[in-house]
Amino acid sequence: MKRVKRRYLALQLETEEEASQREFLDTVWAAITTLYGEHGASQTGLALIDFNDQKKTALIRVSLSMLQQVRASLASVTQINGKEAALHVVAISGTIKSLKKNIS
């Protein structure tokens, strides 16, 4: 059995108002589903690792094979719960430890 390779993405949210963890995750899933459908979304292996609404940052995990599709979906986000917003990928890494080291 082949091991699934994953990548971790550090994201920066640009929004005037705070967004909750649930609103953020729903928005990301909606963007992926809109571009690639439910089958494509199921292949991403998307998981929320950390979310900080005060700093407006998030860490997510995705499968390596779907990394470019997830990045394209994140770039298509223009609103979170009806409020204008943008998501920026700050860093990408193969481990959480090195990702946190790169962004701090």
C-alpha positions as CSV (number, residue, x, y, z in Angstrom):
1,M,0.0,0.0,0.0
2,K,1.4,3.4,-1.0
3,R,1.7,6.1,1.6
4,V,-0.2,9.4,0.9
5,K,2.1,12.4,0.6
6,R,0.8,15.5,2.2
7,R,1.6,19.2,2.2
8,Y,0.8,21.8,4.8
9,L,-0.2,25.4,3.8
10,A,0.0,28.5,6.0
11,L,-2.7,30.9,5.0
12,Q,-3.3,34.6,5.7
13,L,-6.9,35.9,5.7
14,E,-7.5,39.4,4.5
15,T,-10.9,40.5,5.7
16,E,-12.3,43.6,7.4
17,E,-14.3,41.6,9.9
18,E,-13.3,38.5,11.8
19,A,-14.4,35.1,10.4
20,S,-15.1,32.1,12.5
21,Q,-13.4,28.8,12.0
22,R,-16.6,27.2,10.6
23,E,-17.2,30.1,8.1
24,F,-13.6,29.8,6.9
25,L,-13.8,26.0,6.4
26,D,-17.2,26.2,4.7
27,T,-15.8,28.8,2.3
28,V,-12.8,26.8,1.4
29,W,-14.9,23.6,0.8
30,A,-17.3,25.6,-1.3
31,A,-14.5,27.1,-3.5
32,I,-13.0,23.6,-4.1
33,T,-16.4,22.1,-4.8
34,T,-17.3,24.9,-7.2
35,L,-14.2,24.5,-9.3
36,Y,-13.6,20.7,-9.2
37,G,-16.9,19.2,-8.0
38,E,-17.5,16.8,-5.1
39,H,-15.2,14.1,-6.6
40,G,-12.3,16.6,-6.9
41,A,-13.0,17.9,-3.4
42,S,-12.9,14.4,-1.9
43,Q,-9.5,13.8,-3.4
44,T,-7.9,16.9,-1.7
45,G,-7.7,15.3,1.8
46,L,-8.3,18.8,3.2
47,A,-8.0,19.1,6.9
48,L,-7.9,22.2,9.1
49,I,-4.9,22.0,11.5
50,D,-5.0,25.4,13.1
51,F,-7.1,28.6,12.9
52,N,-6.4,31.8,14.7
53,D,-9.1,34.4,14.2
54,Q,-7.2,37.1,16.0
55,K,-4.1,36.9,13.8
56,K,-6.3,35.9,10.8
57,T,-4.1,32.9,10.0
58,A,-4.8,29.2,9.2
59,L,-2.9,26.0,8.7
60,I,-4.4,23.4,6.4
61,R,-3.3,19.9,5.2
62,V,-3.8,18.7,1.6
63,S,-2.7,15.8,-0.5
64,L,0.4,16.5,-2.6
65,S,-1.4,15.4,-5.8
66,M,-4.1,18.0,-5.4
67,L,-1.9,20.9,-4.1
68,Q,-2.2,23.0,-7.2
69,Q,-6.0,22.6,-7.4
70,V,-6.4,23.6,-3.8
71,R,-4.2,26.7,-4.4
72,A,-6.3,27.7,-7.4
73,S,-9.5,27.2,-5.3
74,L,-8.1,29.4,-2.5
75,A,-7.2,32.1,-5.0
76,S,-10.9,32.1,-6.2
77,V,-12.2,33.1,-2.7
78,T,-13.6,36.6,-2.7
79,Q,-16.1,36.4,0.2
80,I,-16.4,34.7,3.6
81,N,-20.0,34.6,4.8
82,G,-21.0,37.6,2.6
83,K,-18.1,39.8,3.7
84,E,-15.3,40.7,1.3
85,A,-12.2,38.6,1.9
86,A,-9.1,37.1,0.2
87,L,-6.9,34.1,1.1
88,H,-3.1,34.2,0.6
89,V,-0.8,31.2,0.8
90,V,2.2,32.4,2.9
91,A,4.2,29.1,2.9
92,I,4.0,25.5,1.9
93,S,5.9,22.7,3.6
94,G,6.0,18.9,4.0
95,T,5.9,19.1,7.8
96,I,4.1,21.2,10.4
97,K,7.4,21.8,12.3
98,S,9.3,23.3,9.3
99,L,6.2,25.3,8.2
100,K,6.0,27.0,11.6
101,K,9.7,27.6,11.6
102,N,9.4,29.3,8.1
103,I,6.6,31.6,9.0
104,S,7.9,32.8,12.4
